[in-house]
Amino acid sequence: MAEGGGSCEVCNKPARQFCSSCRGVFYCSRECQKHDWKNHKGRCKPYVILKHPVYGRHLVATRDIRAGEVLLKEAPLVVGPKQKSHPVCLGCHKRVDGTTFCPACHYPLCSSACHYSSFHKDECGVLAKASGKIKIDKFDSTAHPAYECITPLRCLLLRHTDPRKWQMLSDLQDNVENIKNNSEMEGIIQRNTVDFLKNFIEYEGAEGSEVFRVCGILLTNSFEVKHNGQRVRGVYPQAAMCAHDCRPNTKHHVDQDLNLTIRATVVIRKGASITTTYTNTLWNTLQRRKQLKLSKYFLCGCRRCSDPSELSTHLSTLLCSECSVGHVQSTAPLDSNAPWACLKCGHQVQARTVDWGDQMLYKELRGVDQSTVRTLEDFLRHYQKALHPGHRFFVEAKFALIKYYGNHPNYRYRDLSREQLERKVEYSRELLGLADTIDPGLSLLRGTVLFELQAALVALSKMLLSNDVITKDGSQDYMTEAVRYLKEATEILKHEPEMENGGLDAKLKVLSEELEI
């Protein structure tokens, strides 16, 4: 940090002035600072990488950071199919249909031009040496094991094609020992990547242990990103240094060129960790910690995870089956085996029973008919005596409903009933309160909810006014609130990839036509 003084970056004279952005370098005069800017601007960042006994290497703010400020933007070291990937084009990651195959390695492509793609050209020669022809004949959403080796191979090839990137990749944490303690994951990596590359592909560019380590680096550090409409994974070494928190202070997005941008969602004070979330903020503690242990090999102990009520959001809270009114919560949220108990009557439920119920409800909610809102509404009614209104599965159902109402072709605003519009407003307000707690500030969750809430308020106002339920003054109150929310939503969403380059204007145009305003 800059407070103590040091040597001028340009002339080595004693200096007390420092770069106000990163506070990482000193200058003896303004002239020296101007002279050095060309060299320094590429390295000027409002954070440093420090070592933490729990987080390991992580980013810490060197100054106060404004909400909305870009912290970093970086290109990936490598991008490729996820560990469990359905067939995609190795040249551009688009979906494939089996009509075109690479003439050399026989992996499916979306077009013959992708045989020469920069993504595929280096690996193609290696894959072409396979002892047998790759057989990929199903092109639905079923994962195919032949894709598990692709991204690790792309990493390994960096040793010769780009040694600088290879070194940056090699410096990342691999968690190999933790992975080997998970016999199922160890077996999957060994069979589908290490043995496949060494025995079937006959790749000689790395020892089996190094292939395994690269798989560990990918599991530990990669981000899931969308490329040409498909979910793939990319490694961004600076972004990977963000510590995890279940209430993050940043958000990230990836543009069409696969550059990842991290932006502060709230004010981050000097000396605070810069955090992201490695899981889904709408999941409850049970699911978040289980996923983190499975995929990132640590158990989170943040303030949200440590609180049985999840910061009073009740994303995990059940309703008591004995007294019917008490809240049932874990007696020790950081212990997955701890019993759950009713805060009113003391009735206990075993942790494994809660876990089983969580899994069953997850499957049920994923299996509802996506063409109608009725199944989601029925889900809320059916479990209203078993789940707290703020429970994770209620939140997911309500979030789905506010996006259905007004946006789905069968549920346009002009077709919604007063009850449905009021329900959308009610659920949106609930979700906005939730977002303010677990994903505050300029988060995508808040921006999305605000956008839906303002539209619902406008539609409800027009309906109530046309039916003489409210006066023009009453309608104006609705519209004033809606305008305030729209301004905030626009400020949040304007940086999202799908909203840039006119996307937000197009969405607003469609909405204004739908609402006839």
N, C-alpha and C positions, 0 to 999 in steps of 0.2 A: 504494500500500500504506500501512498505517496507522502504521508505526513512528515516523515523524518528528514527529508532532503536527500540529495545524492549528487551524482555527476551528470553533467549535461550530455545528452544523447549525441550531440553533434561535435562538441569541442572538448568534452571531459572536464570542463571547469566546474567548481562547486556550484550547485544549483538548488533553488528551492521552488521554482515554478514547475508545474507539472501539467500533463494533458488532462483537461477537465473531464474528458469523456471516459477514458479508461483508468486514469490516475496511475498508470503503470510506468511512465517514463518522465524524466526531469529535463528541464531546459534552463539555461542561465539567462536567456533573453527571449523576447518575442521573435526577434529575427532568426534565432536558431530553431525555434519551433516552426516558423513558416518554412524555413529551409528543409526541415526534416519531414514535412507533411506527406510528400509523395511516397517516402519510404514507410512512414508510420501508419498511414490511413488503412492499409490492408491488414495491419495487426492491431488496430485500435478497437478494443472490445470492452464493454462495461462489466467485465467479469474476469476472474482468475480461476484456474483449476487448482483445488486444494484436496488434500487427503483427509478422509473422515474414517473413523474406526468402523462405522456401520455402512455408510454409503460407498466407501472407497473413494476414488477420484470423482469429484463433482464440482459444479460451477457455483461460485459465490460472487455476489454483486460487489463491485468495487466502488459503487456510488449508488445513490437513489436512482431507480429506473422508473420512468413514467409508464402508466398504463397505455398500451398501444404501441410502445416503442419496440422496434425490431432489435432483437438481441443478436441474432446471427442468421446468416443465409449461406447454405453450402450445398455443393453438388455431391452426389453419392460416390463412394469408393467403388461400389458394385451394386447392381440391381439384377434381380432374377426371380424365378418362381419361388413361391413359399415352400416350406417343407412338405406340406400336403397340398398339392396343386392339381387341379384338373388340367387336361391338355390345353396348352397355350402355344402360340407361335414363339419360337425362340429368337426370332428376329425383331419382334416388336411387342410381344406379350398379348396380342389380341387373341380372341377365341378362334379356334380352328374347327373345321368341319370334316377333315379327312380327304379333301379333294386335291391337296397339294402337299408333297413331302420333299424334304431336302434330298437332293440327288446323291449327296455324299454320306450323311449320317442317318438318313431315313426318319428323322423326327418330323412331325407335321409342321407345316408353315401356313400362313394365311395367304401368301402369294410367292411366286418364284423369286421375286425381287428380294425377299427377306433372307435368301440364302447368302447374300452379300452384306447383310446388316453388320454394323459394328458390334452389336451385342453378340452375334452368333459366329462371326468369322474365326475367332481364335479357338473356340471350343469345338468347332465343327470337325477339324482335323483329328482331334483327340477322340471324339465320339465315333468317328468313321472307322476307327480301329477295333470296334467291338467284335468279339469272337462270333457273334450271331446278329441277325437283323433285329433291330428294335421293333417290337410289335405293340402298336398303339392303335386300337380299333374302336374304342368307345370315346365319344366326344361330348358326353353330357357333363354334369357337375361332379362326377365321381373322381376322386383323387387317384392319380396314377403314380406308382412308385418310381417310374423311370425319370420323373422330374425332380426327385429329391437330391440327385447328385449335381444338378445343373449349376445352382448358385455357389455351392462349395467349389466346384471346378472353376468357375469364373474367378473366384477368389484366388485359388492356387495358381492360375495362369498369370496373375498380376506379378508374380515373382520375376517373370521374364519380360512381360509387356510393359509394366510400369512399376519398377522397384520402389519408387517413393510411396506409391499407394500401398504396395505390399507391406512396407515397413509400418505405415500408419495402421493398417489392418492388424498386423501382428502384435502391435502394442496394446490392443484392446483385450479386456478380460474375457476368459474363455469358459470358466466354471466347469472344466472337464471333470474334476473330482466329484462335484455334486451330480453331474450327469451320470457318471458311472455308478453312483449310489442308487440311481433309478434304473432298475434292471430292464424295465419295458422300453424306456427311451434309449438306453444304451444299445439294446438289441436292434431297435429300429434303425439307428444311425449306422451300426455295424453292418447290418444286412443290406439296407437300401442305398447306402452311400459308400462306405469304406469298401465292402466286398464287391459291390457293383462296379466301382471305379477300378479296383485293383484286379479283379478276376474277369469280369465280363468285358469292360472297356479296355482292360490291360494298360491302364495308365501308370506310367513309371516316373512321373514328375514329382512324387512326394511319397513319403512313408505313410503307412496306415495311421500311425499316431498323429501325424501332421494333418491328415485329412480329418480325423476325429476332432482335433483341436479347432480347425476352421469351422466345423459344424457347431462347436461350442461357442465360438465367437459370434456366429450368425444368430444362434438362439438367444444369446445374452444381449446383443447390441442392435439387432436389425429393427427397423420400423416397417410396419405394414403400410404400403402406399398403393395408390391407384394409378395404373398406367394403361392408357388406351382401353379404359373400361373394366380392367381386370385387377384383382388384388394380387400384388407381388410384394417382395421385400427388398429393402435397400439399407445399406450401411452408411450412416452419417456420423463420422467419428466425434465431431464437436458436440452435436446434438445428443449423442449417446452418453455424454458426461452429465446431462441433467439428472439430478436425483429424483427418485419417485416420491410422490405424495398423493394421497387420495383426495386432497383438496389442492390442486396444482395452482401455480401462479403464472403459468404460460399456456399458450396453445401453439399448435404447429399446423402447417399445411404444405402440400407439395404441388408445385405448378406443373404445367404440361411438359416442361423440360426436365422434370424430376428434381429441381432444386427445392430444398426444404427450408422453410422460413420459420423461425421461432419468434413469437411476439408476446410481450408481457400482457396479461389480462388484467392485472391489478398493479398498484404501486409496489415495487419490490425495494425494500430498504437496503441501504448499504450494509454489507456483512451477512445478508440473508442468503440462504440457498436458493438457487434457481431451479424450480421443480416442474416436472411434467407428470403425467400419469401413464403407467404401463398397462393399465387395465381400463375398464369402462366405469366412469364416475357414477352411472345410474345403478350399478350392481350394488348389492348389499355386502357387508363385511365378510360374511361366510364365503361368498363367491369370489370376491376380490382377492382375499388372502389365499384361497385355494388356487386360483389362477396364477398368482404371483409365485407361489411355491412351485407350481408345475412348470411354468415357462421361464421364470427369472431366478429361481432357486433362492428366494429369501421370503421371509414373512414380515409384512409391514406392521409397524407398531406406532403409526402416526396418531394424532389426536382423535381423528375420526374413527379409526379402527379400535382405539382404546375405550371409546365411549359406547356403552350398551345401546344408547338411543341414537347413535350416529349423529351427534350434534343436534339432537332433538328433531331430526328428520323422520325417524322411525322407519327407515328403509328395511330394517330387519324385524321390527316388532310384530308379534302375533297377538291375537285376542284370546283370552283364557277360555278354554272349553269347560271349565268348572264353574267359575263365577260369572262368566259371559262379559264382564266389563273390564277386568284387569288386563294390563299390558304384560305380555310374556317376553322377557329379554334374557340374553345370555348373562350368567352370573360372572363370567370372566371372558370377555370377547377375544382376548389374545390366546385363549386356550380352546382349541377346537373341540376338545372332549368335555369341556365344562358343561354342567346341566343348565337348562334354561328354567326360569322361575317367574311366576306371576307376581307382580309388584303389589297386588292387592290381597290375594288370598294365600300366596305362597306355593300354589300347586306347581310341581316340577315336571319338566319334559326332558327326556334324554337328548343329548346333542345329536346322536345318530338319527333319531326320529325327525328332528328338525331338518337335518341335512337331506334325509330321504324325501320329506315333504317338499323341500325346495326344488329338488330334482324333478319330482313329478309335476309341480306347477310350471316349471320351466318348459317341460315337454308339452304340457297342455296349451300354454300360451303360444308356443311356436307352431302348434298344429291347428290353430283356429283358422277358419275360412277368411282369406284375405280380401274377398270381394264384397264383404258387407260389414257394417259397423255393429250389426246385431250381436255377433258372437263376442265381440269385445265388451259390449254393454252387458251381455248375459254373464260374462266372466266376472265383472265387477259386482253384479247383484248376487251371484252365486256364492262368492267368498267374502261378502261384507261382514259376516259374523265370525270369520276365522282370521282375517288379515286386517291390520291397522290400515286406515285410509291412506297413510303415507308409505305403505310397504312397497318394496321394490317392484313386485309384479303388478300392483295397482298403478304405480307410477308409469311403468312401461305401457300398460293398457291405455292409460289416460293420454300419454304422449302420442301413441298411435292414433287415438281418436281425434286429438286436436289437429293432427295432420290430415286425417280423413275428412273431417267436417270442412267443407268449403273448397277442398283441393281435389278430391276424388271425382271422376266423371259422374258417378252416381249420386254424389252428395254436394253439388254446387251450392254456393251461398243462396241463390235464388230458390233452391228447392228445400232448404233446411227449415224445420219447424222452429217456433220460438223456444221450445224446450231444448232442442239441439243446440241452438245458438247460445242460450244461457249456459248450457252444459260446457260448451267450448270455452266461454269466458271464465266460468268457474274453474275448470281444469287448468286453463292457462295461468290463472292467478296462483293456483296451488303450485304449479311447476315453476313459476317465476320465483316464488318464495324458496323453493327447494334449490334452484340454481344459485340464488343469492347466498346460500349457505355452503353448498358443496362445490360449485364451479362459478365463482363470482366474477364480477367485472365484465370484461369484453369477451367472454367465452362464447363459443359457437352455440352452446345450449341456451344461454340467455338470449342471444340474438335471434335464434329460431323461435323461442317461445314469445318474445316480444313482438316479432313479426306476425305470428298467428293471433296473438291477443289483440293487436290493433285492428286487424282485419275483422275479427269477430265483433269488436266493439262498434265498428262502422256499420256492419251488416245488421246487428241487433238494434242500433239506434234508428236506422232507416225503417226497420220493420215496426218497431214500437211507435215511431212517429206516424207512419202511414195508417196504423190502426188506432190512432188517438189515445194510445196508452201513456205517452209522454208529450209534453209541449215542445215547441221549438227551442226554448231555453234549456229544457232537459236534454234534448238532442245535442245541443251545443256542448253540454258538459261531457257527453260521451265522445264527441268529436275532438274536443280539446285534449282529453286523455289519450285518445288514439293517435293524434298527431305527435304528442310527446313520446309515446312508445315507438312510433314509426321512425322518428329522428334518431332515437337511440339504436334501434334495430339496424337502420341503414349504416350508421357509423361502425357497428360491429361487423356486419356482413359484407361490407364493401371490399374487404381484403380476402374473402374466401374465393378459391379458384373458380368455382362455378358462377360466382357473382361478378367477377372482374370482366373487363372488356365488353361492357354492355349487358352482362347477364342480369345484374340487379335491376337495371332500367327495364329490361324486357319483362322481368317478374312483376315489377310494379305496374307496368302497362296492362298485363293480363289481369292483375288484381283489380285495377281501376275499372276495366271493362266489365269484369264480373260483378263488381259492386255498383256499377253505373254511377261513378263519381268523376 
